[in-house]
Amino acid sequence: MATLPTLEDKGRMVLTIFKHFDTRPGEVLDKRNLVTMCAQWDWRTSDIAKGVEYGLDTGWFEGGPNNSIRLTEAGFAAI
């Protein structure tokens, strides 16, 4: 039986998107990039939204300008 992704799994999905774009600490991704990759990889946007929340709570990401998400040193290390 398949298992549902945990909150950490969802956060790591977001990290995978940062890795795909070769993002470095301090750099940002627009939330539209996340939605685009969800569609491309057939992921649920609700999972990514929860993953962003998890990453913000754990310090992997922080809010950036203009509805973007900034990758932190901790997030980069987790990749």
Phi and psi restraints in degrees (range 20) as a CNS / XPLOR table:
assign (resid 1 and name C) (resid 2 and name N)
       (resid 2 and name CA) (resid 2 and name C) 1.0 -71.3 20.0 2
assign (resid 2 and name N) (resid 2 and name CA)
       (resid 2 and name C) (resid 3 and name N) 1.0 148.2 20.0 2
assign (resid 2 and name C) (resid 3 and name N)
       (resid 3 and name CA) (resid 3 and name C) 1.0 -107.2 20.0 2
assign (resid 3 and name N) (resid 3 and name CA)
       (resid 3 and name C) (resid 4 and name N) 1.0 149.0 20.0 2
assign (resid 3 and name C) (resid 4 and name N)
       (resid 4 and name CA) (resid 4 and name C) 1.0 -77.8 20.0 2
assign (resid 4 and name N) (resid 4 and name CA)
       (resid 4 and name C) (resid 5 and name N) 1.0 148.2 20.0 2
assign (resid 4 and name C) (resid 5 and name N)
       (resid 5 and name CA) (resid 5 and name C) 1.0 -67.4 20.0 2
assign (resid 5 and name N) (resid 5 and name CA)
       (resid 5 and name C) (resid 6 and name N) 1.0 140.7 20.0 2
assign (resid 5 and name C) (resid 6 and name N)
       (resid 6 and name CA) (resid 6 and name C) 1.0 -77.6 20.0 2
assign (resid 6 and name N) (resid 6 and name CA)
       (resid 6 and name C) (resid 7 and name N) 1.0 172.4 20.0 2
assign (resid 6 and name C) (resid 7 and name N)
       (resid 7 and name CA) (resid 7 and name C) 1.0 -60.2 20.0 2
assign (resid 7 and name N) (resid 7 and name CA)
       (resid 7 and name C) (resid 8 and name N) 1.0 -39.8 20.0 2
assign (resid 7 and name C) (resid 8 and name N)
       (resid 8 and name CA) (resid 8 and name C) 1.0 -63.6 20.0 2
assign (resid 8 and name N) (resid 8 and name CA)
       (resid 8 and name C) (resid 9 and name N) 1.0 -41.5 20.0 2
assign (resid 8 and name C) (resid 9 and name N)
       (resid 9 and name CA) (resid 9 and name C) 1.0 -57.1 20.0 2
assign (resid 9 and name N) (resid 9 and name CA)
       (resid 9 and name C) (resid 10 and name N) 1.0 -42.8 20.0 2
assign (resid 9 and name C) (resid 10 and name N)
       (resid 10 and name CA) (resid 10 and name C) 1.0 -66.0 20.0 2
assign (resid 10 and name N) (resid 10 and name CA)
       (resid 10 and name C) (resid 11 and name N) 1.0 -39.4 20.0 2
assign (resid 10 and name C) (resid 11 and name N)
       (resid 11 and name CA) (resid 11 and name C) 1.0 -62.5 20.0 2
assign (resid 11 and name N) (resid 11 and name CA)
       (resid 11 and name C) (resid 12 and name N) 1.0 -39.6 20.0 2
assign (resid 11 and name C) (resid 12 and name N)
       (resid 12 and name CA) (resid 12 and name C) 1.0 -69.5 20.0 2
assign (resid 12 and name N) (resid 12 and name CA)
       (resid 12 and name C) (resid 13 and name N) 1.0 -27.5 20.0 2
assign (resid 12 and name C) (resid 13 and name N)
       (resid 13 and name CA) (resid 13 and name C) 1.0 -62.0 20.0 2
assign (resid 13 and name N) (resid 13 and name CA)
       (resid 13 and name C) (resid 14 and name N) 1.0 -42.6 20.0 2
assign (resid 13 and name C) (resid 14 and name N)
       (resid 14 and name CA) (resid 14 and name C) 1.0 -64.6 20.0 2
assign (resid 14 and name N) (resid 14 and name CA)
       (resid 14 and name C) (resid 15 and name N) 1.0 -41.1 20.0 2
assign (resid 14 and name C) (resid 15 and name N)
       (resid 15 and name CA) (resid 15 and name C) 1.0 -59.6 20.0 2
assign (resid 15 and name N) (resid 15 and name CA)
       (resid 15 and name C) (resid 16 and name N) 1.0 -35.9 20.0 2
assign (resid 15 and name C) (resid 16 and name N)
       (resid 16 and name CA) (resid 16 and name C) 1.0 -61.2 20.0 2
assign (resid 16 and name N) (resid 16 and name CA)
       (resid 16 and name C) (resid 17 and name N) 1.0 -37.2 20.0 2
assign (resid 16 and name C) (resid 17 and name N)
       (resid 17 and name CA) (resid 17 and name C) 1.0 -67.9 20.0 2
assign (resid 17 and name N) (resid 17 and name CA)
       (resid 17 and name C) (resid 18 and name N) 1.0 -43.5 20.0 2
assign (resid 17 and name C) (resid 18 and name N)
       (resid 18 and name CA) (resid 18 and name C) 1.0 -58.5 20.0 2
assign (resid 18 and name N) (resid 18 and name CA)
       (resid 18 and name C) (resid 19 and name N) 1.0 -42.0 20.0 2
assign (resid 18 and name C) (resid 19 and name N)
       (resid 19 and name CA) (resid 19 and name C) 1.0 -64.1 20.0 2
assign (resid 19 and name N) (resid 19 and name CA)
       (resid 19 and name C) (resid 20 and name N) 1.0 -41.6 20.0 2
assign (resid 19 and name C) (resid 20 and name N)
       (resid 20 and name CA) (resid 20 and name C) 1.0 -55.5 20.0 2
assign (resid 20 and name N) (resid 20 and name CA)
       (resid 20 and name C) (resid 21 and name N) 1.0 -39.2 20.0 2
assign (resid 20 and name C) (resid 21 and name N)
       (resid 21 and name CA) (resid 21 and name C) 1.0 -89.6 20.0 2
assign (resid 21 and name N) (resid 21 and name CA)
       (resid 21 and name C) (resid 22 and name N) 1.0 8.6 20.0 2
assign (resid 21 and name C) (resid 22 and name N)
       (resid 22 and name CA) (resid 22 and name C) 1.0 53.7 20.0 2
assign (resid 22 and name N) (resid 22 and name CA)
       (resid 22 and name C) (resid 23 and name N) 1.0 45.9 20.0 2
assign (resid 22 and name C) (resid 23 and name N)
       (resid 23 and name CA) (resid 23 and name C) 1.0 -80.3 20.0 2
assign (resid 23 and name N) (resid 23 and name CA)
       (resid 23 and name C) (resid 24 and name N) 1.0 137.6 20.0 2
assign (resid 23 and name C) (resid 24 and name N)
       (resid 24 and name CA) (resid 24 and name C) 1.0 -104.0 20.0 2
assign (resid 24 and name N) (resid 24 and name CA)
       (resid 24 and name C) (resid 25 and name N) 1.0 162.3 20.0 2
assign (resid 24 and name C) (resid 25 and name N)
       (resid 25 and name CA) (resid 25 and name C) 1.0 -55.7 20.0 2
assign (resid 25 and name N) (resid 25 and name CA)
       (resid 25 and name C) (resid 26 and name N) 1.0 136.6 20.0 2
assign (resid 25 and name C) (resid 26 and name N)
       (resid 26 and name CA) (resid 26 and name C) 1.0 90.8 20.0 2
assign (resid 26 and name N) (resid 26 and name CA)
       (resid 26 and name C) (resid 27 and name N) 1.0 -15.7 20.0 2
assign (resid 26 and name C) (resid 27 and name N)
       (resid 27 and name CA) (resid 27 and name C) 1.0 -85.9 20.0 2
assign (resid 27 and name N) (resid 27 and name CA)
       (resid 27 and name C) (resid 28 and name N) 1.0 157.5 20.0 2
assign (resid 27 and name C) (resid 28 and name N)
       (resid 28 and name CA) (resid 28 and name C) 1.0 -118.3 20.0 2
assign (resid 28 and name N) (resid 28 and name CA)
       (resid 28 and name C) (resid 29 and name N) 1.0 155.1 20.0 2
assign (resid 28 and name C) (resid 29 and name N)
       (resid 29 and name CA) (resid 29 and name C) 1.0 -121.8 20.0 2
assign (resid 29 and name N) (resid 29 and name CA)
       (resid 29 and name C) (resid 30 and name N) 1.0 137.8 20.0 2
assign (resid 29 and name C) (resid 30 and name N)
       (resid 30 and name CA) (resid 30 and name C) 1.0 -73.0 20.0 2
assign (resid 30 and name N) (resid 30 and name CA)
       (resid 30 and name C) (resid 31 and name N) 1.0 145.5 20.0 2
assign (resid 30 and name C) (resid 31 and name N)
       (resid 31 and name CA) (resid 31 and name C) 1.0 -60.6 20.0 2
assign (resid 31 and name N) (resid 31 and name CA)
       (resid 31 and name C) (resid 32 and name N) 1.0 -23.5 20.0 2
assign (resid 31 and name C) (resid 32 and name N)
       (resid 32 and name CA) (resid 32 and name C) 1.0 -64.6 20.0 2
assign (resid 32 and name N) (resid 32 and name CA)
       (resid 32 and name C) (resid 33 and name N) 1.0 -31.7 20.0 2
assign (resid 32 and name C) (resid 33 and name N)
       (resid 33 and name CA) (resid 33 and name C) 1.0 -60.8 20.0 2
assign (resid 33 and name N) (resid 33 and name CA)
       (resid 33 and name C) (resid 34 and name N) 1.0 -39.6 20.0 2
assign (resid 33 and name C) (resid 34 and name N)
       (resid 34 and name CA) (resid 34 and name C) 1.0 -64.5 20.0 2
assign (resid 34 and name N) (resid 34 and name CA)
       (resid 34 and name C) (resid 35 and name N) 1.0 -44.3 20.0 2
assign (resid 34 and name C) (resid 35 and name N)
       (resid 35 and name CA) (resid 35 and name C) 1.0 -64.3 20.0 2
assign (resid 35 and name N) (resid 35 and name CA)
       (resid 35 and name C) (resid 36 and name N) 1.0 -41.4 20.0 2
assign (resid 35 and name C) (resid 36 and name N)
       (resid 36 and name CA) (resid 36 and name C) 1.0 -60.7 20.0 2
assign (resid 36 and name N) (resid 36 and name CA)
       (resid 36 and name C) (resid 37 and name N) 1.0 -44.7 20.0 2
assign (resid 36 and name C) (resid 37 and name N)
       (resid 37 and name CA) (resid 37 and name C) 1.0 -69.1 20.0 2
assign (resid 37 and name N) (resid 37 and name CA)
       (resid 37 and name C) (resid 38 and name N) 1.0 -33.6 20.0 2
assign (resid 37 and name C) (resid 38 and name N)
       (resid 38 and name CA) (resid 38 and name C) 1.0 -57.8 20.0 2
assign (resid 38 and name N) (resid 38 and name CA)
       (resid 38 and name C) (resid 39 and name N) 1.0 -46.3 20.0 2
assign (resid 38 and name C) (resid 39 and name N)
       (resid 39 and name CA) (resid 39 and name C) 1.0 -65.4 20.0 2
assign (resid 39 and name N) (resid 39 and name CA)
       (resid 39 and name C) (resid 40 and name N) 1.0 -41.6 20.0 2
assign (resid 39 and name C) (resid 40 and name N)
       (resid 40 and name CA) (resid 40 and name C) 1.0 -66.5 20.0 2
assign (resid 40 and name N) (resid 40 and name CA)
       (resid 40 and name C) (resid 41 and name N) 1.0 -39.3 20.0 2
assign (resid 40 and name C) (resid 41 and name N)
       (resid 41 and name CA) (resid 41 and name C) 1.0 -97.9 20.0 2
assign (resid 41 and name N) (resid 41 and name CA)
       (resid 41 and name C) (resid 42 and name N) 1.0 5.1 20.0 2
assign (resid 41 and name C) (resid 42 and name N)
       (resid 42 and name CA) (resid 42 and name C) 1.0 58.7 20.0 2
assign (resid 42 and name N) (resid 42 and name CA)
       (resid 42 and name C) (resid 43 and name N) 1.0 44.6 20.0 2
assign (resid 42 and name C) (resid 43 and name N)
       (resid 43 and name CA) (resid 43 and name C) 1.0 -101.3 20.0 2
assign (resid 43 and name N) (resid 43 and name CA)
       (resid 43 and name C) (resid 44 and name N) 1.0 156.0 20.0 2
assign (resid 43 and name C) (resid 44 and name N)
       (resid 44 and name CA) (resid 44 and name C) 1.0 -79.5 20.0 2
assign (resid 44 and name N) (resid 44 and name CA)
       (resid 44 and name C) (resid 45 and name N) 1.0 130.9 20.0 2
assign (resid 44 and name C) (resid 45 and name N)
       (resid 45 and name CA) (resid 45 and name C) 1.0 -65.0 20.0 2
assign (resid 45 and name N) (resid 45 and name CA)
       (resid 45 and name C) (resid 46 and name N) 1.0 -28.8 20.0 2
assign (resid 45 and name C) (resid 46 and name N)
       (resid 46 and name CA) (resid 46 and name C) 1.0 -65.5 20.0 2
assign (resid 46 and name N) (resid 46 and name CA)
       (resid 46 and name C) (resid 47 and name N) 1.0 -35.3 20.0 2
assign (resid 46 and name C) (resid 47 and name N)
       (resid 47 and name CA) (resid 47 and name C) 1.0 -65.9 20.0 2
assign (resid 47 and name N) (resid 47 and name CA)
       (resid 47 and name C) (resid 48 and name N) 1.0 -41.3 20.0 2
assign (resid 47 and name C) (resid 48 and name N)
       (resid 48 and name CA) (resid 48 and name C) 1.0 -67.8 20.0 2
assign (resid 48 and name N) (resid 48 and name CA)
       (resid 48 and name C) (resid 49 and name N) 1.0 -38.7 20.0 2
assign (resid 48 and name C) (resid 49 and name N)
       (resid 49 and name CA) (resid 49 and name C) 1.0 -60.6 20.0 2
assign (resid 49 and name N) (resid 49 and name CA)
       (resid 49 and name C) (resid 50 and name N) 1.0 -43.5 20.0 2
assign (resid 49 and name C) (resid 50 and name N)
       (resid 50 and name CA) (resid 50 and name C) 1.0 -66.6 20.0 2
assign (resid 50 and name N) (resid 50 and name CA)
       (resid 50 and name C) (resid 51 and name N) 1.0 -35.7 20.0 2
assign (resid 50 and name C) (resid 51 and name N)
       (resid 51 and name CA) (resid 51 and name C) 1.0 -65.2 20.0 2
assign (resid 51 and name N) (resid 51 and name CA)
       (resid 51 and name C) (resid 52 and name N) 1.0 -37.6 20.0 2
assign (resid 51 and name C) (resid 52 and name N)
       (resid 52 and name CA) (resid 52 and name C) 1.0 -64.0 20.0 2
assign (resid 52 and name N) (resid 52 and name CA)
       (resid 52 and name C) (resid 53 and name N) 1.0 -45.3 20.0 2
assign (resid 52 and name C) (resid 53 and name N)
       (resid 53 and name CA) (resid 53 and name C) 1.0 -58.2 20.0 2
assign (resid 53 and name N) (resid 53 and name CA)
       (resid 53 and name C) (resid 54 and name N) 1.0 -45.5 20.0 2
assign (resid 53 and name C) (resid 54 and name N)
       (resid 54 and name CA) (resid 54 and name C) 1.0 -60.8 20.0 2
assign (resid 54 and name N) (resid 54 and name CA)
       (resid 54 and name C) (resid 55 and name N) 1.0 -46.2 20.0 2
assign (resid 54 and name C) (resid 55 and name N)
       (resid 55 and name CA) (resid 55 and name C) 1.0 -63.9 20.0 2
assign (resid 55 and name N) (resid 55 and name CA)
       (resid 55 and name C) (resid 56 and name N) 1.0 -36.0 20.0 2
assign (resid 55 and name C) (resid 56 and name N)
       (resid 56 and name CA) (resid 56 and name C) 1.0 -66.0 20.0 2
assign (resid 56 and name N) (resid 56 and name CA)
       (resid 56 and name C) (resid 57 and name N) 1.0 -42.2 20.0 2
assign (resid 56 and name C) (resid 57 and name N)
       (resid 57 and name CA) (resid 57 and name C) 1.0 -66.4 20.0 2
assign (resid 57 and name N) (resid 57 and name CA)
       (resid 57 and name C) (resid 58 and name N) 1.0 -35.2 20.0 2
assign (resid 57 and name C) (resid 58 and name N)
       (resid 58 and name CA) (resid 58 and name C) 1.0 -89.3 20.0 2
assign (resid 58 and name N) (resid 58 and name CA)
       (resid 58 and name C) (resid 59 and name N) 1.0 -8.3 20.0 2
assign (resid 58 and name C) (resid 59 and name N)
       (resid 59 and name CA) (resid 59 and name C) 1.0 89.1 20.0 2
assign (resid 59 and name N) (resid 59 and name CA)
       (resid 59 and name C) (resid 60 and name N) 1.0 11.5 20.0 2
assign (resid 59 and name C) (resid 60 and name N)
       (resid 60 and name CA) (resid 60 and name C) 1.0 -73.0 20.0 2
assign (resid 60 and name N) (resid 60 and name CA)
       (resid 60 and name C) (resid 61 and name N) 1.0 -32.6 20.0 2
assign (resid 60 and name C) (resid 61 and name N)
       (resid 61 and name CA) (resid 61 and name C) 1.0 -132.7 20.0 2
assign (resid 61 and name N) (resid 61 and name CA)
       (resid 61 and name C) (resid 62 and name N) 1.0 164.5 20.0 2
assign (resid 61 and name C) (resid 62 and name N)
       (resid 62 and name CA) (resid 62 and name C) 1.0 -143.0 20.0 2
assign (resid 62 and name N) (resid 62 and name CA)
       (resid 62 and name C) (resid 63 and name N) 1.0 158.9 20.0 2
assign (resid 62 and name C) (resid 63 and name N)
       (resid 63 and name CA) (resid 63 and name C) 1.0 -63.7 20.0 2
assign (resid 63 and name N) (resid 63 and name CA)
       (resid 63 and name C) (resid 64 and name N) 1.0 138.4 20.0 2
assign (resid 63 and name C) (resid 64 and name N)
       (resid 64 and name CA) (resid 64 and name C) 1.0 -116.8 20.0 2
assign (resid 64 and name N) (resid 64 and name CA)
       (resid 64 and name C) (resid 65 and name N) 1.0 -177.0 20.0 2
assign (resid 64 and name C) (resid 65 and name N)
       (resid 65 and name CA) (resid 65 and name C) 1.0 -71.1 20.0 2
assign (resid 65 and name N) (resid 65 and name CA)
       (resid 65 and name C) (resid 66 and name N) 1.0 151.3 20.0 2
assign (resid 65 and name C) (resid 66 and name N)
       (resid 66 and name CA) (resid 66 and name C) 1.0 53.4 20.0 2
assign (resid 66 and name N) (resid 66 and name CA)
       (resid 66 and name C) (resid 67 and name N) 1.0 49.6 20.0 2
assign (resid 66 and name C) (resid 67 and name N)
       (resid 67 and name CA) (resid 67 and name C) 1.0 64.9 20.0 2
assign (resid 67 and name N) (resid 67 and name CA)
       (resid 67 and name C) (resid 68 and name N) 1.0 36.8 20.0 2
assign (resid 67 and name C) (resid 68 and name N)
       (resid 68 and name CA) (resid 68 and name C) 1.0 -112.7 20.0 2
assign (resid 68 and name N) (resid 68 and name CA)
       (resid 68 and name C) (resid 69 and name N) 1.0 172.4 20.0 2
assign (resid 68 and name C) (resid 69 and name N)
       (resid 69 and name CA) (resid 69 and name C) 1.0 -126.4 20.0 2
assign (resid 69 and name N) (resid 69 and name CA)
       (resid 69 and name C) (resid 70 and name N) 1.0 129.2 20.0 2
assign (resid 69 and name C) (resid 70 and name N)
       (resid 70 and name CA) (resid 70 and name C) 1.0 -98.2 20.0 2
assign (resid 70 and name N) (resid 70 and name CA)
       (resid 70 and name C) (resid 71 and name N) 1.0 133.1 20.0 2
assign (resid 70 and name C) (resid 71 and name N)
       (resid 71 and name CA) (resid 71 and name C) 1.0 -80.0 20.0 2
assign (resid 71 and name N) (resid 71 and name CA)
       (resid 71 and name C) (resid 72 and name N) 1.0 129.8 20.0 2
assign (resid 71 and name C) (resid 72 and name N)
       (resid 72 and name CA) (resid 72 and name C) 1.0 -94.2 20.0 2
assign (resid 72 and name N) (resid 72 and name CA)
       (resid 72 and name C) (resid 73 and name N) 1.0 172.1 20.0 2
assign (resid 72 and name C) (resid 73 and name N)
       (resid 73 and name CA) (resid 73 and name C) 1.0 -58.8 20.0 2
assign (resid 73 and name N) (resid 73 and name CA)
       (resid 73 and name C) (resid 74 and name N) 1.0 -41.1 20.0 2
assign (resid 73 and name C) (resid 74 and name N)
       (resid 74 and name CA) (resid 74 and name C) 1.0 -63.5 20.0 2
assign (resid 74 and name N) (resid 74 and name CA)
       (resid 74 and name C) (resid 75 and name N) 1.0 -40.3 20.0 2
assign (resid 74 and name C) (resid 75 and name N)
       (resid 75 and name CA) (resid 75 and name C) 1.0 -65.6 20.0 2
assign (resid 75 and name N) (resid 75 and name CA)
       (resid 75 and name C) (resid 76 and name N) 1.0 -41.8 20.0 2
assign (resid 75 and name C) (resid 76 and name N)
       (resid 76 and name CA) (resid 76 and name C) 1.0 -62.7 20.0 2
assign (resid 76 and name N) (resid 76 and name CA)
       (resid 76 and name C) (resid 77 and name N) 1.0 -41.2 20.0 2
assign (resid 76 and name C) (resid 77 and name N)
       (resid 77 and name CA) (resid 77 and name C) 1.0 -64.5 20.0 2
assign (resid 77 and name N) (resid 77 and name CA)
       (resid 77 and name C) (resid 78 and name N) 1.0 -31.7 20.0 2
assign (resid 77 and name C) (resid 78 and name N)
       (resid 78 and name CA) (resid 78 and name C) 1.0 -76.0 20.0 2
assign (resid 78 and name N) (resid 78 and name CA)
       (resid 78 and name C) (resid 79 and name N) 1.0 -19.2 20.0 2
